[in-house]
Amino acid sequence: MTARPSTAPAEKHRKTAPAGAAGALLPGSSMGFRPEIQGLRAIAVLMVIVHHLRPGALSGGFIGVDMFFVISGYLITAHLFREFRATGTIKLASFWARRIRRLLPLAFTVLLATAAAVYVFIPATEHGTMFKHIAAAGLYVENWALVAEATDYSAAGQMATAVQHYWSLSVEEQFYIAWPLLLLGAVLLAKKLLPGTKRARGAAHAPQLHTIFLITMGAITVLSFAYGLWITAANPPGAYFNTVGRAWEFAVGGVVALLCAKRGIGSLAGSLLGWGGLITLLLGALLIPADTRFPGTAALVPVLGTAAVLAAAGPQRASLRIISHAHWLSIRPMRWVGDKSYGAYLWHWPLIIIAPFVLHAEPKWYHEAGIVLLTFVLAAVAQRLVEDPLRFGALLQPVRNTLIFALAGMVVLAGVSWAGTAASSASANLPRLPITDSCYGARAMEHPADCQPVASAFAPYPSAVAVSQQVRAPMFPGCEADTLQAGESSCLLGERNHPRLRIAVVGDSHASAWLPALELIAKERGWELVTHIRSGCSPSLAALKGSETLGGTAQRLCTDSIRALGPKLAADPSIDAIVVAAQGNKRTWVSSPGYEFTHPATQGFTSLWKSWSDAGKKVVVLHELPRLGDTNVPTCVASNPEDPLACSVTRKVGTSITPNLQRALASDEAPKGILSVDLTDHLCSDTRCFAVIGSLITYYDKSHLSHDFSASLAPALAKGLAKDPLFAPSR
């Protein structure tokens, strides 16, 4: 059993921001205390929770992240402006200490509680990734850890971690570090460049200071927004977590704070503006699709909607207050939820991730209602026992104590993460079925009556933990190019001195999954293998339509590499054969510049094969392999140690993938003489497809063959290749 799968390309990583860290007081503003900001926070956090529990019910609920970023920019900019205007500087240590007291006690508490729950309830196969992210969250670099994973195609099949929602808290903390430094730098620069600002200190020079701050906010808005548009197109998954691409959202809040430093838009116009902003936010949460690329132009909806609410002060006349947005945002229930929004944000996601493992089933609606209730109970209890005592108590009031607390907490969390990972990895050594046994691995499927292929007396070896780590530890490192890597990463395997055949292996990461089997055959039969593999890149001359799986840069690199590889292999006289393998996936193909296809979905592949066949190369296509649903196989096996059949699926489900290669093979455009090899029967019986066969776990994630099971397929693959005399054993 696995946790609820994501609903959008980046949804494994896309979570929302923490409820804002500052209070609802706008320093230096005649608007004074603004309780409606707590109501705005309440709406944002409820959007987030509903979206995470029921994405289909509120597809755009993730825009709560943008709302919180704007609120933080508004409040913190106003605070820094008032302090600078009054004192001529910003006391950085004091400012950062206040942020630490407000945010870190509860953040550390939730991380420690989550670490304990992960160790107890989550299968050990996920511990390595989970604890790595707990450490990253504790160090406030979780967003950059997710950026790295978003650009790592091998991580695409992993389940969401229990703390990945800390990415937005990391962005906020980075904002708190950088914002006062940027404003201080802007004032110092203005003093050097503009002599009239050298004495810009104190209230008498507030207009000059106001202008400097406003120009700084405007510049950040323009530059960050432009960068956000670019990175969202180039690398959509990673862009979502990128601090630089998010900075403009904080800056917009700062601009509103500066423009409304004396008075917000009041009277009836303010009410209309406020309600307009709220309606914009609610429509955005309802109508923005979950797979929308963020933070692109769509982010303007929540940013401008939130800015409108913040700019609207509401009417001062008592007779108009009942129709004011500020009145309804300030009612007691809204303020209560807003007060608990930071804690609710931190607690809700670990509960959602861990619940399926506690329940041993996907949560029903009443479980989800319980998660919401428990979220706010924990938020209220934690506020009373942790947040308020450490925030307002004497212990952390000295700046030095606060900084020591922050450092100590980070060290403790890093140590807990290391210990949890080490303890989980220690379970990897188990008794194994001898590799020479006739029932080992895929051979068991050839003798089902004698071998009991699935119900073996041996526990899986390598263990589920060890197999799950293969996603990070390729058997042949350096033989595969990453999605965003310029140029190739090619390697030579098999017989290197005087090979009988020289074979190119072409495809995506699923071609890499065949290398353990191909390398064994190559060594046995005197072949040399040369790899031309790129993660996520289907070997087709057609292009993906619109915003498909790959970002703009990755798609361009993929297209360029395939276009160059086609004639390169055709013209290479040393290449005797080309083996093609790729994943089965639902993609929409279109013609690409220079290649006009009537049927791009098939001709993109077949035109490439034809160019090689015409050049005298033997082309081999390995059929796409079945999948066990949307299940991470090692995690499922670890969750069901006594019942490996629990992770199997019907053959109909297993083979229901979209087989791009097989569809191209069956098309009229496929050149004659192509050898196809289908090993589905070595992973599936007539009725079911399995997660464990012959004491080997079949996949190291959702779809890639595990190293050991791939190697066990070598005899069957060799037999399939030997259908063509070119690949027959030499006599």
Buried (B, 14 or more C-beta within 10 A) or exposed (E): BBBBBBBBBBBBBBBBBBBBBBBBBBBBBEBEEBBBBBBBBBBBBBBBBBBBBEBEEBBBBBBBBBBBBBBBBBBBBBBBBBBBBBEBEBEEEEBBBBBBBBBBBBBBBBBBBBBEBBBEBBBBBBBBBBBBBBBBBBBBBBBBBBBBBBBBBBBBBBBBBBBBBBBBBBBBBBBBBBBBEBBBEBBEEBBEEEEEBEEBBEEEBBEBBBBBBBEBBBEBBEBBBEBBBBBBBBBBBBBBBBBBBBBBBBBBBBBBBBBBBEEBBBBEEBBBBBBBBBEBBBEBBEEBEBBBBBBBEBBBBBBBBBBBBBBBBBBEEEEBBEBBBBBBBBEEEBBBBBBBBBBBBBBBBBBBBBBBBBEEEEBEEEBBEBBBEBBBBBBBEBBEEBBEBBBEEEEBEEBEBBBEBBEEBBEBBBEBBEEBBEEBBEBBEBEBBEEEBEBBBBBBBBEEEEBEBBEBEBBBBBBBBBBBBBBEEBBBEEBBBBBBBEEBBBBEBBBEEEBBBBBBBBBBBBBBBBBBBBBBBBBBBBBBBBBBBBBBBBBBBBBBEEBBBBBBBBBEBBBEBBBEBBEBBBEBEEBBBBBBBBBBBEBEBBBBEEBEBEBBBBBBBBBBBBBBBEBEBBBBBBBBBBBBBEBBBBBBBBBBEEEBEBBBBEBEBBBBBEBBBBBBBEBEBBBEEBBBBBBBEBBBBEEBBBBBBBBBBBBBBBBBBBBBBBBBBBBBBBEBBBEBEBBEEEE
